[in-house]
Amino acid sequence: MPNETLEEARKRAGYTQQYMADKLGCSRPTYAAIEADPARATVLQAKTICSLLSKNYEYIFFGSNVNKTNV
């Protein structure tokens, strides 16, 4: 379970869904769907969201229980 939902992170940053949608180049309903289910985001959208919210990908999309392996 993520540490913080996209909605919580967005609100903490002071952004609206419309602002995020504009930055992602999508409609507000599309962004709302991503917020409800982050797995819907493309890699580029996910990177943009994390950049806008100053969060790393793992924090938002996977939470703190990410297993890290050495490759």
PyMOL Python script that loads the backbone (N, CA, C, O; Angstrom):
from pymol import cmd

cmd.read_pdbstr("""\
ATOM      1  N   MET A   1       0.854  -1.181   0.000  1.00  0.00           N
ATOM      2  CA  MET A   1       0.000   0.000   0.000  1.00  0.00           C
ATOM      3  C   MET A   1       0.896   1.239   0.000  1.00  0.00           C
ATOM      4  O   MET A   1       1.848   1.319   0.776  1.00  0.00           O
ATOM      5  N   PRO A   2       0.596   2.191  -0.857  1.00  0.00           N
ATOM      6  CA  PRO A   2       1.438   3.380  -0.923  1.00  0.00           C
ATOM      7  C   PRO A   2       1.462   4.136   0.400  1.00  0.00           C
ATOM      8  O   PRO A   2       0.509   4.087   1.177  1.00  0.00           O
ATOM      9  N   ASN A   3       2.566   4.835   0.642  1.00  0.00           N
ATOM     10  CA  ASN A   3       2.688   5.659   1.843  1.00  0.00           C
ATOM     11  C   ASN A   3       1.689   6.808   1.800  1.00  0.00           C
ATOM     12  O   ASN A   3       1.089   7.160   2.816  1.00  0.00           O
ATOM     13  N   GLU A   4       1.520   7.375   0.643  1.00  0.00           N
ATOM     14  CA  GLU A   4       0.664   8.537   0.460  1.00  0.00           C
ATOM     15  C   GLU A   4      -0.002   8.369  -0.901  1.00  0.00           C
ATOM     16  O   GLU A   4       0.666   8.028  -1.878  1.00  0.00           O
ATOM     17  N   THR A   5      -1.292   8.600  -0.975  1.00  0.00           N
ATOM     18  CA  THR A   5      -1.967   8.468  -2.259  1.00  0.00           C
ATOM     19  C   THR A   5      -1.607   9.641  -3.160  1.00  0.00           C
ATOM     20  O   THR A   5      -1.134  10.677  -2.693  1.00  0.00           O
ATOM     21  N   LEU A   6      -1.835   9.463  -4.441  1.00  0.00           N
ATOM     22  CA  LEU A   6      -1.607  10.568  -5.370  1.00  0.00           C
ATOM     23  C   LEU A   6      -2.474  11.766  -4.996  1.00  0.00           C
ATOM     24  O   LEU A   6      -2.026  12.911  -5.067  1.00  0.00           O
ATOM     25  N   GLU A   7      -3.698  11.502  -4.604  1.00  0.00           N
ATOM     26  CA  GLU A   7      -4.588  12.596  -4.215  1.00  0.00           C
ATOM     27  C   GLU A   7      -4.018  13.367  -3.027  1.00  0.00           C
ATOM     28  O   GLU A   7      -4.008  14.598  -3.030  1.00  0.00           O
ATOM     29  N   GLU A   8      -3.545  12.649  -2.017  1.00  0.00           N
ATOM     30  CA  GLU A   8      -2.969  13.311  -0.840  1.00  0.00           C
ATOM     31  C   GLU A   8      -1.733  14.121  -1.215  1.00  0.00           C
ATOM     32  O   GLU A   8      -1.569  15.255  -0.764  1.00  0.00           O
ATOM     33  N   ALA A   9      -0.868  13.543  -2.035  1.00  0.00           N
ATOM     34  CA  ALA A   9       0.354  14.237  -2.447  1.00  0.00           C
ATOM     35  C   ALA A   9       0.018  15.471  -3.275  1.00  0.00           C
ATOM     36  O   ALA A   9       0.631  16.525  -3.104  1.00  0.00           O
ATOM     37  N   ARG A  10      -0.954  15.341  -4.171  1.00  0.00           N
ATOM     38  CA  ARG A  10      -1.368  16.475  -5.001  1.00  0.00           C
ATOM     39  C   ARG A  10      -1.933  17.595  -4.136  1.00  0.00           C
ATOM     40  O   ARG A  10      -1.568  18.759  -4.305  1.00  0.00           O
ATOM     41  N   LYS A  11      -2.814  17.249  -3.220  1.00  0.00           N
ATOM     42  CA  LYS A  11      -3.414  18.263  -2.349  1.00  0.00           C
ATOM     43  C   LYS A  11      -2.366  18.919  -1.463  1.00  0.00           C
ATOM     44  O   LYS A  11      -2.414  20.127  -1.233  1.00  0.00           O
ATOM     45  N   ARG A  12      -1.417  18.128  -0.964  1.00  0.00           N
ATOM     46  CA  ARG A  12      -0.343  18.670  -0.122  1.00  0.00           C
ATOM     47  C   ARG A  12       0.502  19.676  -0.914  1.00  0.00           C
ATOM     48  O   ARG A  12       0.994  20.661  -0.362  1.00  0.00           O
ATOM     49  N   ALA A  13       0.660  19.410  -2.212  1.00  0.00           N
ATOM     50  CA  ALA A  13       1.425  20.313  -3.073  1.00  0.00           C
ATOM     51  C   ALA A  13       0.619  21.548  -3.473  1.00  0.00           C
ATOM     52  O   ALA A  13       1.172  22.504  -4.016  1.00  0.00           O
ATOM     53  N   GLY A  14      -0.692  21.526  -3.203  1.00  0.00           N
ATOM     54  CA  GLY A  14      -1.533  22.674  -3.522  1.00  0.00           C
ATOM     55  C   GLY A  14      -2.024  22.702  -4.957  1.00  0.00           C
ATOM     56  O   GLY A  14      -2.402  23.759  -5.461  1.00  0.00           O
ATOM     57  N   TYR A  15      -2.023  21.557  -5.620  1.00  0.00           N
ATOM     58  CA  TYR A  15      -2.439  21.485  -7.019  1.00  0.00           C
ATOM     59  C   TYR A  15      -3.843  20.916  -7.152  1.00  0.00           C
ATOM     60  O   TYR A  15      -4.284  20.108  -6.334  1.00  0.00           O
ATOM     61  N   THR A  16      -4.534  21.350  -8.195  1.00  0.00           N
ATOM     62  CA  THR A  16      -5.844  20.790  -8.519  1.00  0.00           C
ATOM     63  C   THR A  16      -5.667  19.649  -9.518  1.00  0.00           C
ATOM     64  O   THR A  16      -4.611  19.501 -10.133  1.00  0.00           O
ATOM     65  N   GLN A  17      -6.713  18.854  -9.665  1.00  0.00           N
ATOM     66  CA  GLN A  17      -6.681  17.811 -10.688  1.00  0.00           C
ATOM     67  C   GLN A  17      -6.520  18.449 -12.066  1.00  0.00           C
ATOM     68  O   GLN A  17      -5.815  17.908 -12.918  1.00  0.00           O
ATOM     69  N   GLN A  18      -7.162  19.589 -12.291  1.00  0.00           N
ATOM     70  CA  GLN A  18      -7.056  20.244 -13.598  1.00  0.00           C
ATOM     71  C   GLN A  18      -5.625  20.697 -13.874  1.00  0.00           C
ATOM     72  O   GLN A  18      -5.141  20.567 -14.998  1.00  0.00           O
ATOM     73  N   TYR A  19      -4.948  21.224 -12.864  1.00  0.00           N
ATOM     74  CA  TYR A  19      -3.552  21.631 -13.030  1.00  0.00           C
ATOM     75  C   TYR A  19      -2.695  20.433 -13.435  1.00  0.00           C
ATOM     76  O   TYR A  19      -1.895  20.515 -14.367  1.00  0.00           O
ATOM     77  N   MET A  20      -2.872  19.323 -12.726  1.00  0.00           N
ATOM     78  CA  MET A  20      -2.093  18.121 -13.032  1.00  0.00           C
ATOM     79  C   MET A  20      -2.407  17.621 -14.439  1.00  0.00           C
ATOM     80  O   MET A  20      -1.504  17.250 -15.188  1.00  0.00           O
ATOM     81  N   ALA A  21      -3.686  17.612 -14.790  1.00  0.00           N
ATOM     82  CA  ALA A  21      -4.088  17.170 -16.127  1.00  0.00           C
ATOM     83  C   ALA A  21      -3.454  18.050 -17.197  1.00  0.00           C
ATOM     84  O   ALA A  21      -2.965  17.545 -18.207  1.00  0.00           O
ATOM     85  N   ASP A  22      -3.460  19.353 -16.983  1.00  0.00           N
ATOM     86  CA  ASP A  22      -2.848  20.276 -17.942  1.00  0.00           C
ATOM     87  C   ASP A  22      -1.365  19.981 -18.110  1.00  0.00           C
ATOM     88  O   ASP A  22      -0.862  19.974 -19.233  1.00  0.00           O
ATOM     89  N   LYS A  23      -0.661  19.736 -17.014  1.00  0.00           N
ATOM     90  CA  LYS A  23       0.772  19.442 -17.074  1.00  0.00           C
ATOM     91  C   LYS A  23       1.048  18.106 -17.766  1.00  0.00           C
ATOM     92  O   LYS A  23       2.085  17.932 -18.407  1.00  0.00           O
ATOM     93  N   LEU A  24       0.105  17.163 -17.629  1.00  0.00           N
ATOM     94  CA  LEU A  24       0.266  15.852 -18.259  1.00  0.00           C
ATOM     95  C   LEU A  24      -0.240  15.836 -19.697  1.00  0.00           C
ATOM     96  O   LEU A  24       0.022  14.889 -20.438  1.00  0.00           O
ATOM     97  N   GLY A  25      -0.956  16.869 -20.090  1.00  0.00           N
ATOM     98  CA  GLY A  25      -1.512  16.903 -21.435  1.00  0.00           C
ATOM     99  C   GLY A  25      -2.691  15.961 -21.615  1.00  0.00           C
ATOM    100  O   GLY A  25      -2.888  15.391 -22.689  1.00  0.00           O
ATOM    101  N   CYS A  26      -3.470  15.803 -20.554  1.00  0.00           N
ATOM    102  CA  CYS A  26      -4.644  14.933 -20.629  1.00  0.00           C
ATOM    103  C   CYS A  26      -5.838  15.671 -20.035  1.00  0.00           C
ATOM    104  O   CYS A  26      -5.698  16.778 -19.514  1.00  0.00           O
ATOM    105  N   SER A  27      -7.004  15.056 -20.116  1.00  0.00           N
ATOM    106  CA  SER A  27      -8.204  15.669 -19.544  1.00  0.00           C
ATOM    107  C   SER A  27      -8.232  15.464 -18.031  1.00  0.00           C
ATOM    108  O   SER A  27      -7.537  14.599 -17.499  1.00  0.00           O
ATOM    109  N   ARG A  28      -9.043  16.271 -17.344  1.00  0.00           N
ATOM    110  CA  ARG A  28      -9.189  16.099 -15.907  1.00  0.00           C
ATOM    111  C   ARG A  28      -9.763  14.730 -15.560  1.00  0.00           C
ATOM    112  O   ARG A  28      -9.287  14.109 -14.609  1.00  0.00           O
ATOM    113  N   PRO A  29     -10.775  14.223 -16.293  1.00  0.00           N
ATOM    114  CA  PRO A  29     -11.258  12.873 -15.984  1.00  0.00           C
ATOM    115  C   PRO A  29     -10.183  11.789 -16.157  1.00  0.00           C
ATOM    116  O   PRO A  29     -10.157  10.810 -15.411  1.00  0.00           O
ATOM    117  N   THR A  30      -9.310  11.970 -17.132  1.00  0.00           N
ATOM    118  CA  THR A  30      -8.225  11.002 -17.314  1.00  0.00           C
ATOM    119  C   THR A  30      -7.273  11.055 -16.129  1.00  0.00           C
ATOM    120  O   THR A  30      -6.852  10.016 -15.622  1.00  0.00           O
ATOM    121  N   TYR A  31      -6.930  12.271 -15.680  1.00  0.00           N
ATOM    122  CA  TYR A  31      -6.059  12.372 -14.508  1.00  0.00           C
ATOM    123  C   TYR A  31      -6.742  11.790 -13.276  1.00  0.00           C
ATOM    124  O   TYR A  31      -6.098  11.111 -12.476  1.00  0.00           O
ATOM    125  N   ALA A  32      -8.042  12.047 -13.112  1.00  0.00           N
ATOM    126  CA  ALA A  32      -8.785  11.500 -11.966  1.00  0.00           C
ATOM    127  C   ALA A  32      -8.728   9.977 -11.978  1.00  0.00           C
ATOM    128  O   ALA A  32      -8.621   9.351 -10.923  1.00  0.00           O
ATOM    129  N   ALA A  33      -8.799   9.379 -13.164  1.00  0.00           N
ATOM    130  CA  ALA A  33      -8.706   7.917 -13.274  1.00  0.00           C
ATOM    131  C   ALA A  33      -7.318   7.436 -12.864  1.00  0.00           C
ATOM    132  O   ALA A  33      -7.190   6.382 -12.240  1.00  0.00           O
ATOM    133  N   ILE A  34      -6.279   8.194 -13.207  1.00  0.00           N
ATOM    134  CA  ILE A  34      -4.913   7.840 -12.801  1.00  0.00           C
ATOM    135  C   ILE A  34      -4.782   7.946 -11.285  1.00  0.00           C
ATOM    136  O   ILE A  34      -4.154   7.098 -10.650  1.00  0.00           O
ATOM    137  N   GLU A  35      -5.370   8.979 -10.713  1.00  0.00           N
ATOM    138  CA  GLU A  35      -5.326   9.150  -9.264  1.00  0.00           C
ATOM    139  C   GLU A  35      -6.009   7.975  -8.562  1.00  0.00           C
ATOM    140  O   GLU A  35      -5.535   7.494  -7.533  1.00  0.00           O
ATOM    141  N   ALA A  36      -7.121   7.522  -9.129  1.00  0.00           N
ATOM    142  CA  ALA A  36      -7.867   6.404  -8.541  1.00  0.00           C
ATOM    143  C   ALA A  36      -7.137   5.077  -8.713  1.00  0.00           C
ATOM    144  O   ALA A  36      -7.250   4.189  -7.869  1.00  0.00           O
ATOM    145  N   ASP A  37      -6.393   4.943  -9.802  1.00  0.00           N
ATOM    146  CA  ASP A  37      -5.658   3.707 -10.093  1.00  0.00           C
ATOM    147  C   ASP A  37      -4.348   4.074 -10.774  1.00  0.00           C
ATOM    148  O   ASP A  37      -4.289   4.129 -12.002  1.00  0.00           O
ATOM    149  N   PRO A  38      -3.285   4.330  -9.993  1.00  0.00           N
ATOM    150  CA  PRO A  38      -2.010   4.773 -10.559  1.00  0.00           C
ATOM    151  C   PRO A  38      -1.434   3.843 -11.626  1.00  0.00           C
ATOM    152  O   PRO A  38      -0.607   4.271 -12.431  1.00  0.00           O
ATOM    153  N   ALA A  39      -1.856   2.586 -11.643  1.00  0.00           N
ATOM    154  CA  ALA A  39      -1.364   1.652 -12.662  1.00  0.00           C
ATOM    155  C   ALA A  39      -1.797   2.082 -14.063  1.00  0.00           C
ATOM    156  O   ALA A  39      -1.239   1.599 -15.048  1.00  0.00           O
ATOM    157  N   ARG A  40      -2.765   2.964 -14.172  1.00  0.00           N
ATOM    158  CA  ARG A  40      -3.222   3.468 -15.474  1.00  0.00           C
ATOM    159  C   ARG A  40      -2.216   4.433 -16.109  1.00  0.00           C
ATOM    160  O   ARG A  40      -2.248   4.656 -17.319  1.00  0.00           O
ATOM    161  N   ALA A  41      -1.341   4.994 -15.312  1.00  0.00           N
ATOM    162  CA  ALA A  41      -0.388   5.989 -15.814  1.00  0.00           C
ATOM    163  C   ALA A  41       0.652   5.340 -16.713  1.00  0.00           C
ATOM    164  O   ALA A  41       1.131   4.240 -16.441  1.00  0.00           O
ATOM    165  N   THR A  42       0.991   6.040 -17.787  1.00  0.00           N
ATOM    166  CA  THR A  42       2.117   5.603 -18.602  1.00  0.00           C
ATOM    167  C   THR A  42       3.397   5.914 -17.831  1.00  0.00           C
ATOM    168  O   THR A  42       3.362   6.635 -16.834  1.00  0.00           O
ATOM    169  N   VAL A  43       4.501   5.385 -18.280  1.00  0.00           N
ATOM    170  CA  VAL A  43       5.775   5.665 -17.617  1.00  0.00           C
ATOM    171  C   VAL A  43       6.060   7.164 -17.655  1.00  0.00           C
ATOM    172  O   VAL A  43       6.483   7.739 -16.653  1.00  0.00           O
ATOM    173  N   LEU A  44       5.835   7.791 -18.787  1.00  0.00           N
ATOM    174  CA  LEU A  44       6.080   9.233 -18.900  1.00  0.00           C
ATOM    175  C   LEU A  44       5.163  10.019 -17.967  1.00  0.00           C
ATOM    176  O   LEU A  44       5.607  10.963 -17.313  1.00  0.00           O
ATOM    177  N   GLN A  45       3.892   9.638 -17.902  1.00  0.00           N
ATOM    178  CA  GLN A  45       2.973  10.310 -16.983  1.00  0.00           C
ATOM    179  C   GLN A  45       3.423  10.126 -15.539  1.00  0.00           C
ATOM    180  O   GLN A  45       3.411  11.077 -14.757  1.00  0.00           O
ATOM    181  N   ALA A  46       3.817   8.912 -15.185  1.00  0.00           N
ATOM    182  CA  ALA A  46       4.264   8.635 -13.816  1.00  0.00           C
ATOM    183  C   ALA A  46       5.482   9.483 -13.463  1.00  0.00           C
ATOM    184  O   ALA A  46       5.555  10.043 -12.369  1.00  0.00           O
ATOM    185  N   LYS A  47       6.436   9.579 -14.385  1.00  0.00           N
ATOM    186  CA  LYS A  47       7.632  10.393 -14.136  1.00  0.00           C
ATOM    187  C   LYS A  47       7.258  11.861 -13.961  1.00  0.00           C
ATOM    188  O   LYS A  47       7.787  12.540 -13.081  1.00  0.00           O
ATOM    189  N   THR A  48       6.352  12.344 -14.790  1.00  0.00           N
ATOM    190  CA  THR A  48       5.924  13.738 -14.702  1.00  0.00           C
ATOM    191  C   THR A  48       5.213  14.003 -13.383  1.00  0.00           C
ATOM    192  O   THR A  48       5.467  15.013 -12.727  1.00  0.00           O
ATOM    193  N   ILE A  49       4.324  13.098 -12.996  1.00  0.00           N
ATOM    194  CA  ILE A  49       3.609  13.235 -11.726  1.00  0.00           C
ATOM    195  C   ILE A  49       4.600  13.299 -10.571  1.00  0.00           C
ATOM    196  O   ILE A  49       4.496  14.172  -9.710  1.00  0.00           O
ATOM    197  N   CYS A  50       5.544  12.394 -10.551  1.00  0.00           N
ATOM    198  CA  CYS A  50       6.526  12.364  -9.463  1.00  0.00           C
ATOM    199  C   CYS A  50       7.365  13.634  -9.433  1.00  0.00           C
ATOM    200  O   CYS A  50       7.682  14.153  -8.363  1.00  0.00           O
ATOM    201  N   SER A  51       7.719  14.126 -10.602  1.00  0.00           N
ATOM    202  CA  SER A  51       8.486  15.364 -10.674  1.00  0.00           C
ATOM    203  C   SER A  51       7.669  16.542 -10.143  1.00  0.00           C
ATOM    204  O   SER A  51       8.174  17.346  -9.360  1.00  0.00           O
ATOM    205  N   LEU A  52       6.426  16.644 -10.563  1.00  0.00           N
ATOM    206  CA  LEU A  52       5.564  17.738 -10.110  1.00  0.00           C
ATOM    207  C   LEU A  52       5.329  17.697  -8.605  1.00  0.00           C
ATOM    208  O   LEU A  52       5.248  18.735  -7.949  1.00  0.00           O
ATOM    209  N   LEU A  53       5.221  16.482  -8.065  1.00  0.00           N
ATOM    210  CA  LEU A  53       4.913  16.325  -6.644  1.00  0.00           C
ATOM    211  C   LEU A  53       6.160  16.165  -5.776  1.00  0.00           C
ATOM    212  O   LEU A  53       6.058  16.011  -4.559  1.00  0.00           O
ATOM    213  N   SER A  54       7.340  16.201  -6.405  1.00  0.00           N
ATOM    214  CA  SER A  54       8.617  16.038  -5.692  1.00  0.00           C
ATOM    215  C   SER A  54       8.645  14.757  -4.864  1.00  0.00           C
ATOM    216  O   SER A  54       9.080  14.753  -3.713  1.00  0.00           O
ATOM    217  N   LYS A  55       8.179  13.685  -5.467  1.00  0.00           N
ATOM    218  CA  LYS A  55       8.179  12.365  -4.830  1.00  0.00           C
ATOM    219  C   LYS A  55       8.864  11.389  -5.767  1.00  0.00           C
ATOM    220  O   LYS A  55       8.841  11.564  -6.985  1.00  0.00           O
ATOM    221  N   ASN A  56       9.478  10.355  -5.192  1.00  0.00           N
ATOM    222  CA  ASN A  56      10.053   9.353  -6.074  1.00  0.00           C
ATOM    223  C   ASN A  56       8.984   8.339  -6.464  1.00  0.00           C
ATOM    224  O   ASN A  56       7.976   8.180  -5.776  1.00  0.00           O
ATOM    225  N   TYR A  57       9.219   7.669  -7.562  1.00  0.00           N
ATOM    226  CA  TYR A  57       8.260   6.726  -8.147  1.00  0.00           C
ATOM    227  C   TYR A  57       7.841   5.646  -7.161  1.00  0.00           C
ATOM    228  O   TYR A  57       6.654   5.355  -7.016  1.00  0.00           O
ATOM    229  N   GLU A  58       8.810   5.056  -6.489  1.00  0.00           N
ATOM    230  CA  GLU A  58       8.516   3.964  -5.563  1.00  0.00           C
ATOM    231  C   GLU A  58       7.626   4.430  -4.417  1.00  0.00           C
ATOM    232  O   GLU A  58       6.733   3.700  -3.986  1.00  0.00           O
ATOM    233  N   TYR A  59       7.863   5.629  -3.929  1.00  0.00           N
ATOM    234  CA  TYR A  59       7.089   6.151  -2.797  1.00  0.00           C
ATOM    235  C   TYR A  59       5.607   6.265  -3.152  1.00  0.00           C
ATOM    236  O   TYR A  59       4.746   5.828  -2.388  1.00  0.00           O
ATOM    237  N   ILE A  60       5.320   6.845  -4.297  1.00  0.00           N
ATOM    238  CA  ILE A  60       3.933   7.054  -4.697  1.00  0.00           C
ATOM    239  C   ILE A  60       3.273   5.769  -5.182  1.00  0.00           C
ATOM    240  O   ILE A  60       2.140   5.473  -4.804  1.00  0.00           O
ATOM    241  N   PHE A  61       3.970   5.008  -6.011  1.00  0.00           N
ATOM    242  CA  PHE A  61       3.330   3.888  -6.684  1.00  0.00           C
ATOM    243  C   PHE A  61       3.458   2.551  -5.964  1.00  0.00           C
ATOM    244  O   PHE A  61       2.664   1.643  -6.210  1.00  0.00           O
ATOM    245  N   PHE A  62       4.441   2.413  -5.083  1.00  0.00           N
ATOM    246  CA  PHE A  62       4.638   1.123  -4.425  1.00  0.00           C
ATOM    247  C   PHE A  62       4.666   1.198  -2.905  1.00  0.00           C
ATOM    248  O   PHE A  62       4.494   0.169  -2.251  1.00  0.00           O
ATOM    249  N   GLY A  63       4.869   2.348  -2.329  1.00  0.00           N
ATOM    250  CA  GLY A  63       4.954   2.462  -0.884  1.00  0.00           C
ATOM    251  C   GLY A  63       6.329   2.095  -0.375  1.00  0.00           C
ATOM    252  O   GLY A  63       7.275   1.957  -1.150  1.00  0.00           O
ATOM    253  N   SER A  64       6.434   1.939   0.923  1.00  0.00           N
ATOM    254  CA  SER A  64       7.741   1.706   1.542  1.00  0.00           C
ATOM    255  C   SER A  64       8.140   0.245   1.556  1.00  0.00           C
ATOM    256  O   SER A  64       9.271  -0.070   1.928  1.00  0.00           O
ATOM    257  N   ASN A  65       7.261  -0.653   1.168  1.00  0.00           N
ATOM    258  CA  ASN A  65       7.562  -2.080   1.225  1.00  0.00           C
ATOM    259  C   ASN A  65       8.086  -2.618  -0.097  1.00  0.00           C
ATOM    260  O   ASN A  65       7.753  -3.733  -0.497  1.00  0.00           O
ATOM    261  N   VAL A  66       8.900  -1.828  -0.769  1.00  0.00           N
ATOM    262  CA  VAL A  66       9.469  -2.244  -2.040  1.00  0.00           C
ATOM    263  C   VAL A  66      10.666  -3.137  -1.771  1.00  0.00           C
ATOM    264  O   VAL A  66      11.556  -2.779  -1.000  1.00  0.00           O
ATOM    265  N   ASN A  67      10.685  -4.292  -2.403  1.00  0.00           N
ATOM    266  CA  ASN A  67      11.845  -5.176  -2.296  1.00  0.00           C
ATOM    267  C   ASN A  67      12.889  -4.707  -3.287  1.00  0.00           C
ATOM    268  O   ASN A  67      12.621  -4.606  -4.484  1.00  0.00           O
ATOM    269  N   LYS A  68      14.066  -4.423  -2.792  1.00  0.00           N
ATOM    270  CA  LYS A  68      15.155  -3.992  -3.667  1.00  0.00           C
ATOM    271  C   LYS A  68      16.127  -5.146  -3.828  1.00  0.00           C
ATOM    272  O   LYS A  68      16.509  -5.805  -2.861  1.00  0.00           O
ATOM    273  N   THR A  69      16.514  -5.371  -5.066  1.00  0.00           N
ATOM    274  CA  THR A  69      17.468  -6.433  -5.348  1.00  0.00           C
ATOM    275  C   THR A  69      18.648  -5.859  -6.097  1.00  0.00           C
ATOM    276  O   THR A  69      18.527  -4.853  -6.797  1.00  0.00           O
ATOM    277  N   ASN A  70      19.762  -6.488  -5.949  1.00  0.00           N
ATOM    278  CA  ASN A  70      20.947  -6.094  -6.702  1.00  0.00           C
ATOM    279  C   ASN A  70      20.959  -6.861  -8.004  1.00  0.00           C
ATOM    280  O   ASN A  70      20.719  -8.068  -8.029  1.00  0.00           O
ATOM    281  N   VAL A  71      21.238  -6.162  -9.075  1.00  0.00           N
ATOM    282  CA  VAL A  71      21.283  -6.806 -10.389  1.00  0.00           C
ATOM    283  C   VAL A  71      22.701  -6.823 -10.868  1.00  0.00           C
ATOM    284  O   VAL A  71      22.978  -7.321 -11.959  1.00  0.00           O
TER     285      VAL A  71
END
""", "prot")
cmd.dss("prot")
cmd.show_as("cartoon", "prot")
cmd.util.cbc("prot")
cmd.orient("prot")
